[in-house]
């Protein structure tokens, strides 16, 4: 309990520090430094103040607002995305001006330079936000990926897995999105559906009705689910039980055999790496999920966080399916994600093990995507066929 309390306090302090610091930086660079006339400067300062207040109310008081909470969430998260783009473009133009400073024979008027910079930043951030909203609110595309595995059975060559990840049903995405995703997946008629965490943002009591369309997902070998960090924030035990009532099966540091005879493989799944921070008895346990398995069978591991691959590859996992990163969701955040994990999006290999990281099916926070489109991944597994030696 003390660990959870401390983590919560640190989280709140980080959120306040980043949020307040970022808005103060924007207010100074775009409202004060340019020396705008008082009415315009006041309007810009009010904009940043209201934006910050909206974010803080969303984080700390949204649940008390009843019917207004949905409208507040949309306003806060759109502003969050716009503010992020303002920050990156303001920082980028500031760095460019610093590098170009030596090229000026005579330094330009600071206020005029700041005004020009503010116009460029405002226009560029607004354009990027428009593109990001359009991409973020579009239905996820179907991304088709073929992965050849050395130990994959010939009898299962062409086996298709539909992967969903980071759906984030909650304040912004509701049952209409869930129904649309279900239709797309069912049209693919996959052999198996894998949901690699972060299904929801909210408790079963608040969001349970919004995920009901997922009960219509169909696959010959079932729908399999592993927890993500947001599922733990929302009550992982309750959500695992709720989704099993809808026909899903949950793998929590466990594995099962899929198929029969020569057309078999093991499907394993682990809890999210951050689960132990919320529930000391939970969290990722790769050794438990894979220990004592049939070494003659290939294993596909479902793990929300791609960081699990560092441990799973040492256990001889043939393929890991993950999400969590969103591919960065809004460029250039991808490069910040890369600091924590080297596997951001797409297919990677380490020795005989492979990992595919989805960019995610929904979005978290801002309803925007730039450079990392949402996806429903159709993964076709291929056997590496050894050529038959020529006969004499």
C-alpha positions as CSV (number, residue, x, y, z in Angstrom):
1,X,0.0,0.0,0.0
2,X,2.8,2.4,0.8
3,X,4.4,1.7,-2.5
4,X,1.2,2.4,-4.4
5,X,0.7,5.6,-2.4
6,X,4.2,6.8,-3.1
7,X,3.8,6.0,-6.8
8,X,0.6,7.9,-6.8
9,X,2.2,11.0,-5.2
10,X,5.1,10.9,-7.6
11,X,2.7,10.6,-10.6
12,X,0.7,13.6,-9.4
13,X,3.8,15.7,-8.9
14,X,5.2,14.8,-12.3
15,X,1.9,15.6,-14.0
16,X,1.7,19.0,-12.2
17,X,5.3,19.8,-12.9
18,X,5.2,19.0,-16.6
19,X,1.7,20.5,-17.1
20,X,2.4,23.7,-15.3
21,X,5.9,24.1,-16.6
22,X,4.9,23.4,-20.2
23,X,2.1,26.0,-20.1
24,X,4.3,28.6,-18.5
25,X,6.9,28.1,-21.2
26,X,4.3,28.4,-24.0
27,X,2.8,31.5,-22.4
28,X,6.2,33.2,-22.2
29,X,7.3,32.2,-25.7
30,X,4.0,32.9,-27.6
31,X,2.2,35.5,-25.5
32,X,4.7,37.6,-23.5
33,X,8.0,37.5,-25.5
34,X,6.5,38.8,-28.7
35,X,5.3,42.0,-27.0
36,X,1.7,41.7,-28.3
37,X,-0.8,44.5,-27.6
38,X,-2.4,44.1,-24.2
39,X,-5.8,42.7,-25.5
40,X,-4.1,40.0,-27.6
41,X,-1.6,39.1,-24.9
42,X,-4.4,38.8,-22.4
43,X,-6.4,36.6,-24.7
44,X,-3.4,34.3,-25.3
45,X,-2.6,34.1,-21.6
46,X,-6.3,33.3,-20.8
47,X,-6.2,30.5,-23.5
48,X,-3.2,28.8,-21.9
49,X,-4.7,29.3,-18.4
50,X,-8.1,27.8,-19.4
51,X,-6.3,24.9,-21.3
52,X,-4.2,24.1,-18.2
53,X,-7.3,24.3,-15.9
54,X,-9.3,22.0,-18.2
55,X,-6.5,19.4,-18.1
56,X,-6.3,19.5,-14.3
57,X,-10.0,19.2,-13.8
58,X,-10.0,16.3,-16.3
59,X,-7.4,14.5,-14.3
60,X,-8.5,15.2,-10.8
61,X,-12.3,15.9,-10.9
62,X,-13.8,14.5,-14.1
63,X,-15.8,11.8,-12.3
64,X,-17.7,14.3,-10.2
65,X,-19.1,16.2,-13.3
66,X,-21.6,13.5,-14.3
67,X,-23.0,14.2,-17.8
68,X,-20.4,17.0,-18.4
69,X,-17.5,14.6,-18.1
70,X,-17.6,13.4,-21.7
71,X,-17.5,17.0,-23.1
72,X,-14.7,17.9,-20.6
73,X,-12.7,14.8,-21.7
74,X,-12.9,15.8,-25.4
75,X,-11.9,19.4,-24.7
76,X,-9.1,18.4,-22.4
77,X,-7.6,15.7,-24.6
78,X,-7.8,17.8,-27.8
79,X,-6.1,20.6,-25.9
80,X,-3.5,18.2,-24.6
81,X,-2.6,17.2,-28.2
82,X,-2.6,20.8,-29.4
83,X,-0.4,21.9,-26.5
84,X,2.0,19.0,-27.2
85,X,2.3,20.2,-30.8
86,X,2.8,23.8,-29.7
87,X,5.6,22.7,-27.3
88,X,7.4,20.7,-30.0
89,X,7.2,23.3,-32.6
90,X,8.1,26.1,-30.2
91,X,11.1,24.2,-29.0
92,X,12.1,23.3,-32.5
93,X,11.9,26.8,-33.8
94,X,13.8,28.1,-30.7
95,X,16.6,25.6,-31.4
96,X,16.6,26.6,-35.1
97,X,16.8,30.3,-34.3
98,X,19.6,29.7,-31.8
99,X,21.6,27.8,-34.5
100,X,21.0,30.5,-37.1
101,X,21.9,33.3,-34.7
102,X,25.5,33.5,-35.8
103,X,24.3,34.0,-39.4
104,X,22.8,37.4,-38.7
105,X,25.2,40.2,-39.4
106,X,23.0,42.5,-37.3
107,X,20.7,40.9,-34.7
108,X,17.0,41.4,-35.7
109,X,14.5,43.1,-33.4
110,X,13.7,40.6,-30.7
111,X,10.0,41.4,-30.6
112,X,9.5,41.1,-34.3
113,X,11.5,37.9,-34.4
114,X,9.4,36.5,-31.5
115,X,6.2,37.6,-33.3
116,X,7.2,35.8,-36.5
117,X,8.1,32.7,-34.6
118,X,4.7,32.8,-32.8
119,X,2.9,33.0,-36.2
120,X,4.9,30.1,-37.6
121,X,4.3,28.0,-34.4
122,X,0.6,28.7,-34.3
123,X,0.0,28.0,-37.9
124,X,2.1,24.8,-38.0
125,X,0.7,23.4,-34.8
126,X,-2.9,24.1,-35.9
127,X,-2.3,22.4,-39.3
128,X,-0.6,19.4,-37.6
129,X,-3.5,19.2,-35.1
130,X,-6.0,19.1,-37.9
131,X,-4.2,16.2,-39.7
132,X,-3.7,14.4,-36.4
133,X,-7.4,14.6,-35.5
134,X,-8.4,13.3,-38.9
135,X,-6.0,10.4,-38.6
136,X,-6.8,9.7,-35.0
137,X,-10.6,9.7,-35.4
138,X,-10.5,7.4,-38.5
139,X,-11.2,3.7,-38.1
140,X,-8.1,1.6,-37.8
141,X,-6.6,0.2,-41.0
142,X,-6.0,-3.5,-41.5
143,X,-2.3,-4.0,-41.6
144,X,-1.3,-7.3,-43.1
145,X,2.0,-8.8,-41.9
146,X,3.6,-12.2,-42.8
147,X,6.1,-13.6,-40.2
148,X,8.2,-16.6,-41.0
149,X,9.2,-18.7,-38.0
150,X,11.8,-21.5,-38.1
151,X,9.9,-23.8,-35.8
152,X,6.4,-23.1,-37.1
153,X,4.6,-26.4,-38.2
154,X,4.1,-26.9,-41.9
155,X,0.6,-28.0,-41.1
156,X,-0.1,-24.5,-39.7
157,X,1.5,-22.6,-42.6
158,X,-0.8,-19.6,-43.2
159,X,-2.3,-19.5,-39.7
160,X,-3.8,-16.1,-39.2
161,X,-3.9,-14.1,-36.0
162,X,-5.9,-10.8,-35.8
163,X,-4.2,-8.7,-33.2
164,X,-6.0,-5.9,-31.3
165,X,-4.0,-3.7,-28.9
166,X,-4.4,-0.5,-26.9
167,X,-8.1,-0.1,-27.8
168,X,-8.7,2.2,-24.8
169,X,-12.5,2.1,-24.6
170,X,-13.3,4.8,-22.1
171,X,-13.9,8.6,-22.0
172,X,-13.6,9.1,-25.8
173,X,-14.0,5.7,-27.5
174,X,-17.3,3.9,-26.9
175,X,-19.4,1.0,-28.0
176,X,-19.7,2.4,-31.5
177,X,-16.0,2.1,-31.9
178,X,-16.0,-1.4,-30.4
179,X,-18.8,-2.5,-32.8
180,X,-16.9,-1.1,-35.8
181,X,-13.7,-2.9,-34.8
182,X,-15.6,-6.1,-34.3
183,X,-17.1,-6.0,-37.8
184,X,-13.7,-5.4,-39.3
185,X,-12.1,-8.3,-37.4
186,X,-15.0,-10.7,-38.2
187,X,-14.7,-9.9,-41.9
188,X,-11.1,-11.1,-41.7
189,X,-12.3,-14.5,-40.4
190,X,-9.0,-15.1,-38.5
191,X,-8.0,-18.4,-36.9
192,X,-7.4,-16.7,-33.6
193,X,-7.8,-13.2,-32.1
194,X,-5.2,-11.8,-29.7
195,X,-5.9,-8.7,-27.6
196,X,-2.6,-7.5,-26.2
197,X,-3.7,-5.2,-23.4
198,X,-5.0,-1.8,-22.6
199,X,-8.5,-2.7,-23.6
200,X,-10.1,0.0,-21.4
201,X,-9.8,3.2,-19.4
202,X,-12.3,2.9,-16.7
203,X,-13.9,0.5,-14.3
204,X,-16.4,-2.3,-15.3
205,X,-19.1,-0.3,-13.6
206,X,-18.4,2.8,-15.8
207,X,-17.3,1.3,-19.1
208,X,-18.7,-2.3,-19.0
209,X,-21.6,-1.6,-21.4
210,X,-19.2,0.0,-23.9
211,X,-17.3,-3.2,-24.5
212,X,-20.3,-5.4,-25.0
213,X,-20.0,-5.4,-28.9
214,X,-16.6,-7.3,-28.4
215,X,-18.7,-10.3,-27.3
216,X,-19.5,-10.8,-31.0
217,X,-15.8,-11.3,-32.0
218,X,-15.4,-14.7,-33.6
219,X,-12.4,-16.9,-34.4
220,X,-11.9,-20.7,-34.8
221,X,-9.5,-20.9,-31.9
222,X,-11.0,-18.2,-29.8
223,X,-10.4,-14.7,-28.5
224,X,-7.4,-14.4,-26.1
225,X,-6.7,-11.4,-23.8
226,X,-3.8,-10.3,-21.7
227,X,-3.8,-7.3,-19.4
228,X,-2.1,-4.0,-20.0
229,X,-1.1,-1.3,-17.5
230,X,-4.4,0.7,-18.1
231,X,-6.4,-2.5,-17.5
232,X,-4.7,-2.6,-14.1
233,X,-5.5,1.0,-13.4
234,X,-9.1,0.1,-14.2
235,X,-9.3,-3.1,-12.2
236,X,-7.6,-6.0,-14.0
237,X,-9.3,-8.8,-12.0
238,X,-12.8,-7.4,-12.7
239,X,-12.1,-6.8,-16.3
240,X,-10.7,-10.3,-16.8
241,X,-13.8,-11.8,-15.3
242,X,-16.1,-9.5,-17.3
243,X,-14.5,-10.3,-20.7
244,X,-14.7,-14.0,-19.9
245,X,-18.4,-13.5,-19.5
246,X,-18.4,-12.1,-23.0
247,X,-16.6,-15.2,-24.3
248,X,-13.0,-14.1,-24.2
249,X,-10.3,-16.2,-22.5
250,X,-7.6,-14.5,-20.4
251,X,-4.0,-15.6,-20.1
252,X,-2.4,-14.3,-16.9
253,X,1.1,-15.8,-16.7
254,X,-0.3,-19.0,-18.2
255,X,-0.3,-20.9,-21.5
256,X,-2.5,-23.3,-23.5
257,X,-2.0,-25.6,-26.4
258,X,-3.8,-24.5,-29.6
259,X,-4.6,-27.2,-32.3
260,X,-4.1,-30.9,-32.5
261,X,-1.5,-33.4,-33.7
262,X,1.2,-32.0,-35.9
263,X,-0.8,-28.7,-36.2
264,X,-0.2,-27.5,-32.7
265,X,1.6,-24.6,-30.9
266,X,1.5,-23.1,-27.4
267,X,-0.1,-19.8,-26.8
268,X,1.2,-18.0,-23.6
269,X,0.3,-14.7,-22.0
270,X,1.7,-12.6,-19.2
271,X,0.3,-9.8,-17.0
272,X,1.7,-6.4,-17.8
273,X,5.0,-5.5,-16.3
274,X,3.5,-2.6,-14.3
275,X,0.8,-4.8,-12.7
276,X,2.8,-5.4,-9.5
277,X,2.7,-1.7,-8.8
278,X,-1.1,-1.8,-8.6
279,X,-1.5,-5.4,-7.2
280,X,1.6,-6.9,-5.4
281,X,0.3,-10.4,-6.3
282,X,0.2,-9.7,-10.0
283,X,2.5,-8.5,-12.7
284,X,4.6,-10.2,-15.4
285,X,6.0,-13.7,-14.7
286,X,7.6,-15.0,-17.8
287,X,9.1,-18.0,-16.0
288,X,5.7,-19.1,-14.7
289,X,4.0,-18.7,-18.1
290,X,6.7,-20.6,-20.0
291,X,8.2,-23.0,-17.4
292,X,7.8,-26.7,-18.0
293,X,6.4,-26.3,-21.5
294,X,6.8,-28.8,-24.4
295,X,10.1,-27.7,-26.0
296,X,9.1,-29.4,-29.2
297,X,6.2,-27.0,-29.8
298,X,6.6,-23.4,-30.9
299,X,5.3,-20.7,-28.5
300,X,3.6,-17.4,-29.3
301,X,3.6,-15.1,-26.3
302,X,1.1,-12.3,-25.7
303,X,2.6,-9.5,-23.6
304,X,1.4,-5.9,-23.5
305,X,4.8,-4.2,-23.0
306,X,7.5,-5.0,-25.6
307,X,10.0,-4.7,-22.8
308,X,9.0,-8.2,-21.8
309,X,10.8,-9.4,-25.0
310,X,14.2,-8.9,-23.3
311,X,13.3,-11.8,-20.9
312,X,11.0,-13.8,-23.2
313,X,13.7,-14.1,-25.9
314,X,16.0,-15.7,-23.3
315,X,13.2,-18.4,-22.8
316,X,13.2,-19.3,-26.5
317,X,9.9,-17.6,-27.4
318,X,9.3,-18.0,-31.1
319,X,7.1,-14.9,-31.4
320,X,5.9,-12.2,-29.1
321,X,2.9,-9.9,-29.8
322,X,2.9,-6.6,-28.0
323,X,1.5,-3.1,-28.1
324,X,1.8,-0.4,-25.4
325,X,4.0,2.1,-27.4
326,X,1.3,3.3,-29.8
327,X,4.2,3.7,-32.2
328,X,4.6,7.1,-30.5
329,X,1.1,8.1,-31.5
330,X,2.0,11.7,-32.3
331,X,5.4,12.3,-33.9
332,X,8.0,13.1,-32.6
333,X,7.0,11.4,-29.4
334,X,8.2,8.1,-30.9
335,X,11.8,9.2,-30.1
336,X,10.9,9.7,-26.4
337,X,9.4,6.2,-26.3
338,X,12.6,4.8,-27.8
339,X,14.5,5.9,-24.7
340,X,12.7,3.3,-22.7
341,X,12.3,0.5,-25.2
342,X,14.0,-0.3,-28.5
343,X,11.0,-2.1,-30.0
344,X,8.6,0.7,-31.0
345,X,6.5,-0.6,-33.9
346,X,6.7,-3.3,-36.4
347,X,8.7,-6.6,-36.6
348,X,12.0,-7.1,-34.9
349,X,14.2,-10.2,-34.4
350,X,16.7,-11.2,-31.7
351,X,18.3,-14.5,-32.5
352,X,15.7,-17.1,-33.2
353,X,12.9,-15.0,-31.5
354,X,10.7,-12.4,-33.2
355,X,8.5,-9.7,-31.8
356,X,5.7,-7.7,-33.5
357,X,4.7,-4.4,-31.9
358,X,1.4,-3.0,-32.9
359,X,0.8,0.8,-33.1
360,X,-2.5,0.2,-31.4
361,X,-6.1,0.0,-32.4
362,X,-7.4,3.1,-30.6
363,X,-5.6,6.0,-29.0
364,X,-4.9,7.2,-25.5
365,X,-5.2,10.9,-24.4
366,X,-5.4,13.1,-27.5
367,X,-7.6,11.8,-30.2
368,X,-4.8,12.4,-32.7
369,X,-2.2,10.3,-34.6
370,X,0.7,11.5,-36.6
371,X,3.1,9.1,-38.3
372,X,1.7,6.1,-36.4
373,X,-1.7,5.1,-37.8
374,X,-4.0,2.9,-35.8
375,X,-4.1,-0.7,-36.9
376,X,-5.9,-4.0,-36.7
377,X,-3.1,-6.4,-37.5
378,X,-3.7,-9.5,-39.6
379,X,-0.6,-11.7,-38.9
380,X,0.0,-14.6,-41.2
381,X,2.5,-17.1,-39.8
382,X,4.6,-19.0,-42.2
383,X,6.7,-22.1,-41.8
384,X,10.3,-21.9,-43.1
385,X,10.3,-24.8,-45.5
386,X,13.7,-26.6,-45.7
387,X,14.4,-27.4,-49.4
388,X,14.4,-31.1,-50.1
389,X,17.9,-32.3,-51.2
390,X,18.0,-33.4,-54.8
391,X,17.9,-37.2,-55.3
392,X,20.7,-39.1,-57.1
